[in-house]
Amino acid sequence: MRVLLFLALALLSGCVAIYKMDMRQGNLVDQKMVDKLKPGMTKRQVTVVMGTPLVNSPFNQDRWEYLTSYSRRGRKADIKNLS
């Protein structure tokens, strides 16, 4: 009887703890990449340095959005925007 009780508790204890992974989404932009940007660069040069933008504005072709979202273990996401 004790063995069954122990086995049941062991199986149920695994259901209590839910692991939530760190979640990183969007463009990963660091300060080194931003420092490489210079006024007058072509779109191609910016794409080489920064990568493809996450969002292209349909109203302004010269505006690109680089968004990064980082959530640690199910907490509220930290969102950063570079345009």
Sequence and secondary structure as in RCSB ss.txt:
>XXXX:A:sequence
MRVLLFLALALLSGCVAIYKMDMRQGNLVDQKMVDKLKPGMTKRQVTVVMGTPLVNSPFNQDRWEYLTSYSRRGR
KADIKNLS
>XXXX:A:secstr
 HHHHHHHHHHHHHHH      EEEE    HHHHHH  TT  HHHHHHHH S SEE SS TT EEEEEEEESTTS
  EEEEE 
